[in-house]
Amino acid sequence: QQMAFLNKGLRIALEDLRPEALIQPDGDDSAAPVQRADEFLYEQGLKDYVAYLNESKKSEPVHPEIIDFESEDKERRISVEIAMQWTGSYQEAVYTYANTINTHEGGTHEEGFRAALTTLVNRYARQTNQLKEKDENLTGEDVREGLTAIVSVKLGEPQ
């Protein structure tokens, strides 16, 4: 399922062909048993992933739209895709991937995302007078509270 989220538009179909894996369709005892099958297809990729995570955590979004963007540098053979949404939760949930592999130990892509997000939110808060000149900047922890985000980079020549 995760692979389908990380690859927008990729359809993954799984079928369990083991004889012992037969199941009754919809609990109907009179019907013939069938093979268990699952199919995953997410046309919006990371946006669908963020929505799925927020629904599974029962986290109420603070804003209706999931923010997403992507960029690619063909010359350097690198692309980045990000989707994020703030919720009423007190916890942050930032997941990062490099070439569809979970980078749970972080990396420069995660550090860069965290730093850029904090900088941009503070800049916006100052430009819109949410933060006054005398006010301290928001911390990264403050900015990310309640945030669900997925950062996926694809590298042509990973290190």
TIBAKE-993302 format. One record per residue (C-alpha): residue number from 0; x, y, z. Coordinates in Angstrom, 1 decimal. Layout:
N
<pt k="NUM" px="X" py="Y" pz="Z"/>
...
***
This chain:
159
<pt k="0" px="0.0" py="0.0" pz="0.0"/>
<pt k="1" px="2.8" py="2.4" pz="0.9"/>
<pt k="2" px="4.5" py="1.8" pz="-2.5"/>
<pt k="3" px="1.2" py="2.8" pz="-4.2"/>
<pt k="4" px="1.0" py="6.0" pz="-2.1"/>
<pt k="5" px="4.6" py="6.9" pz="-3.0"/>
<pt k="6" px="4.1" py="6.3" pz="-6.7"/>
<pt k="7" px="1.2" py="8.4" pz="-7.9"/>
<pt k="8" px="-1.0" py="6.4" pz="-10.3"/>
<pt k="9" px="0.7" py="3.1" pz="-9.8"/>
<pt k="10" px="-1.8" py="0.2" pz="-9.5"/>
<pt k="11" px="-0.6" py="-2.7" pz="-7.3"/>
<pt k="12" px="-2.7" py="-5.8" pz="-7.2"/>
<pt k="13" px="-2.1" py="-8.6" pz="-4.7"/>
<pt k="14" px="-3.8" py="-12.0" pz="-4.7"/>
<pt k="15" px="-3.2" py="-14.7" pz="-2.1"/>
<pt k="16" px="-3.3" py="-18.0" pz="-4.0"/>
<pt k="17" px="-2.6" py="-20.3" pz="-1.1"/>
<pt k="18" px="-5.4" py="-22.9" pz="-0.7"/>
<pt k="19" px="-5.5" py="-22.2" pz="3.1"/>
<pt k="20" px="-6.1" py="-18.5" pz="2.4"/>
<pt k="21" px="-9.6" py="-18.9" pz="1.0"/>
<pt k="22" px="-12.2" py="-16.6" pz="2.6"/>
<pt k="23" px="-16.0" py="-16.4" pz="2.6"/>
<pt k="24" px="-17.2" py="-13.4" pz="0.5"/>
<pt k="25" px="-19.0" py="-10.9" pz="2.7"/>
<pt k="26" px="-19.7" py="-13.4" pz="5.4"/>
<pt k="27" px="-22.0" py="-15.4" pz="3.2"/>
<pt k="28" px="-21.7" py="-19.0" pz="4.3"/>
<pt k="29" px="-23.6" py="-20.4" pz="1.3"/>
<pt k="30" px="-21.2" py="-18.8" pz="-1.3"/>
<pt k="31" px="-18.1" py="-20.6" pz="-2.6"/>
<pt k="32" px="-14.9" py="-19.4" pz="-0.9"/>
<pt k="33" px="-12.7" py="-17.0" pz="-2.9"/>
<pt k="34" px="-9.1" py="-16.0" pz="-2.9"/>
<pt k="35" px="-8.2" py="-13.0" pz="-0.8"/>
<pt k="36" px="-7.2" py="-10.0" pz="-3.0"/>
<pt k="37" px="-6.2" py="-6.4" pz="-2.5"/>
<pt k="38" px="-5.7" py="-3.6" pz="-4.9"/>
<pt k="39" px="-4.0" py="-0.2" pz="-4.3"/>
<pt k="40" px="-4.2" py="2.8" pz="-6.6"/>
<pt k="41" px="-3.8" py="6.4" pz="-5.4"/>
<pt k="42" px="-4.2" py="8.9" pz="-8.2"/>
<pt k="43" px="-3.1" py="11.8" pz="-5.9"/>
<pt k="44" px="-0.2" py="9.9" pz="-4.4"/>
<pt k="45" px="1.2" py="11.7" pz="-1.3"/>
<pt k="46" px="-2.0" py="13.7" pz="-0.9"/>
<pt k="47" px="-3.9" py="10.5" pz="-0.5"/>
<pt k="48" px="-1.3" py="9.2" pz="1.9"/>
<pt k="49" px="-1.6" py="12.3" pz="4.2"/>
<pt k="50" px="-5.4" py="12.0" pz="4.1"/>
<pt k="51" px="-5.1" py="8.2" pz="4.9"/>
<pt k="52" px="-2.8" py="8.9" pz="7.9"/>
<pt k="53" px="-5.0" py="11.7" pz="9.3"/>
<pt k="54" px="-8.1" py="9.5" pz="9.0"/>
<pt k="55" px="-6.4" py="6.5" pz="10.6"/>
<pt k="56" px="-5.3" py="8.7" pz="13.5"/>
<pt k="57" px="-8.7" py="10.3" pz="13.7"/>
<pt k="58" px="-7.0" py="13.7" pz="13.5"/>
<pt k="59" px="-9.2" py="16.5" pz="12.5"/>
<pt k="60" px="-7.6" py="18.8" pz="9.8"/>
<pt k="61" px="-7.2" py="22.5" pz="10.7"/>
<pt k="62" px="-7.5" py="23.5" pz="7.0"/>
<pt k="63" px="-9.5" py="21.6" pz="4.4"/>
<pt k="64" px="-6.9" py="21.3" pz="1.6"/>
<pt k="65" px="-3.8" py="19.2" pz="1.7"/>
<pt k="66" px="-0.9" py="21.3" pz="0.6"/>
<pt k="67" px="1.3" py="19.5" pz="-2.0"/>
<pt k="68" px="3.9" py="20.4" pz="-4.5"/>
<pt k="69" px="6.7" py="18.8" pz="-6.4"/>
<pt k="70" px="9.8" py="19.8" pz="-8.3"/>
<pt k="71" px="12.3" py="18.0" pz="-10.5"/>
<pt k="72" px="15.8" py="18.9" pz="-11.7"/>
<pt k="73" px="16.3" py="16.7" pz="-14.7"/>
<pt k="74" px="20.0" py="17.7" pz="-15.1"/>
<pt k="75" px="20.8" py="16.6" pz="-11.6"/>
<pt k="76" px="18.4" py="13.6" pz="-11.8"/>
<pt k="77" px="16.5" py="14.5" pz="-8.6"/>
<pt k="78" px="12.9" py="15.1" pz="-7.7"/>
<pt k="79" px="11.0" py="16.0" pz="-4.6"/>
<pt k="80" px="7.4" py="15.7" pz="-3.7"/>
<pt k="81" px="5.8" py="17.0" pz="-0.5"/>
<pt k="82" px="2.3" py="16.8" pz="0.9"/>
<pt k="83" px="1.3" py="18.1" pz="4.3"/>
<pt k="84" px="-1.7" py="19.2" pz="6.4"/>
<pt k="85" px="-2.0" py="20.5" pz="9.9"/>
<pt k="86" px="-4.4" py="18.8" pz="12.3"/>
<pt k="87" px="-5.7" py="19.5" pz="15.8"/>
<pt k="88" px="-3.2" py="16.9" pz="17.2"/>
<pt k="89" px="-0.4" py="17.9" pz="19.5"/>
<pt k="90" px="2.0" py="15.5" pz="17.8"/>
<pt k="91" px="3.8" py="15.9" pz="14.5"/>
<pt k="92" px="4.0" py="13.1" pz="12.0"/>
<pt k="93" px="6.7" py="13.7" pz="9.4"/>
<pt k="94" px="7.6" py="10.7" pz="7.2"/>
<pt k="95" px="10.5" py="10.9" pz="4.7"/>
<pt k="96" px="11.5" py="8.6" pz="1.9"/>
<pt k="97" px="14.4" py="8.4" pz="-0.6"/>
<pt k="98" px="13.7" py="6.3" pz="-3.7"/>
<pt k="99" px="10.6" py="4.9" pz="-1.9"/>
<pt k="100" px="12.6" py="3.7" pz="1.0"/>
<pt k="101" px="11.6" py="5.0" pz="4.4"/>
<pt k="102" px="14.4" py="7.1" pz="5.9"/>
<pt k="103" px="13.2" py="6.9" pz="9.5"/>
<pt k="104" px="16.7" py="8.0" pz="10.7"/>
<pt k="105" px="16.3" py="11.3" pz="8.8"/>
<pt k="106" px="18.6" py="12.8" pz="6.2"/>
<pt k="107" px="19.3" py="16.0" pz="4.5"/>
<pt k="108" px="15.9" py="16.0" pz="2.8"/>
<pt k="109" px="14.2" py="15.9" pz="6.2"/>
<pt k="110" px="16.5" py="18.5" pz="7.8"/>
<pt k="111" px="16.0" py="20.8" pz="4.8"/>
<pt k="112" px="12.2" py="20.4" pz="4.9"/>
<pt k="113" px="12.1" py="21.2" pz="8.6"/>
<pt k="114" px="14.3" py="24.2" pz="8.3"/>
<pt k="115" px="12.6" py="25.6" pz="5.2"/>
<pt k="116" px="9.1" py="25.1" pz="6.7"/>
<pt k="117" px="10.1" py="26.9" pz="9.9"/>
<pt k="118" px="11.7" py="29.8" pz="8.0"/>
<pt k="119" px="8.7" py="30.2" pz="5.6"/>
<pt k="120" px="6.1" py="30.1" pz="8.4"/>
<pt k="121" px="8.1" py="32.7" pz="10.4"/>
<pt k="122" px="8.5" py="34.9" pz="7.3"/>
<pt k="123" px="4.8" py="34.7" pz="6.5"/>
<pt k="124" px="3.9" py="35.5" pz="10.1"/>
<pt k="125" px="6.0" py="38.6" pz="10.0"/>
<pt k="126" px="4.8" py="39.8" pz="6.6"/>
<pt k="127" px="1.2" py="39.4" pz="7.7"/>
<pt k="128" px="1.9" py="41.0" pz="11.2"/>
<pt k="129" px="1.0" py="37.8" pz="13.0"/>
<pt k="130" px="4.4" py="38.2" pz="14.6"/>
<pt k="131" px="5.4" py="41.7" pz="15.6"/>
<pt k="132" px="9.0" py="43.0" pz="15.3"/>
<pt k="133" px="9.5" py="42.5" pz="19.1"/>
<pt k="134" px="8.2" py="38.9" pz="19.0"/>
<pt k="135" px="10.5" py="36.0" pz="18.9"/>
<pt k="136" px="10.3" py="33.6" pz="16.0"/>
<pt k="137" px="8.3" py="30.5" pz="16.3"/>
<pt k="138" px="10.3" py="27.4" pz="17.0"/>
<pt k="139" px="10.4" py="24.4" pz="14.6"/>
<pt k="140" px="8.5" py="22.4" pz="17.2"/>
<pt k="141" px="5.8" py="25.1" pz="17.4"/>
<pt k="142" px="5.5" py="25.2" pz="13.6"/>
<pt k="143" px="5.3" py="21.4" pz="13.2"/>
<pt k="144" px="2.8" py="20.7" pz="16.0"/>
<pt k="145" px="-0.1" py="18.8" pz="14.5"/>
<pt k="146" px="1.5" py="18.5" pz="11.2"/>
<pt k="147" px="1.2" py="15.4" pz="9.0"/>
<pt k="148" px="3.8" py="15.5" pz="6.2"/>
<pt k="149" px="5.3" py="13.2" pz="3.7"/>
<pt k="150" px="8.6" py="14.1" pz="2.0"/>
<pt k="151" px="9.7" py="11.9" pz="-0.9"/>
<pt k="152" px="12.9" py="12.4" pz="-2.9"/>
<pt k="153" px="13.9" py="10.4" pz="-5.9"/>
<pt k="154" px="17.6" py="10.4" pz="-6.7"/>
<pt k="155" px="19.2" py="9.2" pz="-9.9"/>
<pt k="156" px="22.5" py="8.5" pz="-8.2"/>
<pt k="157" px="21.9" py="7.9" pz="-4.5"/>
<pt k="158" px="24.8" py="8.0" pz="-2.0"/>
***
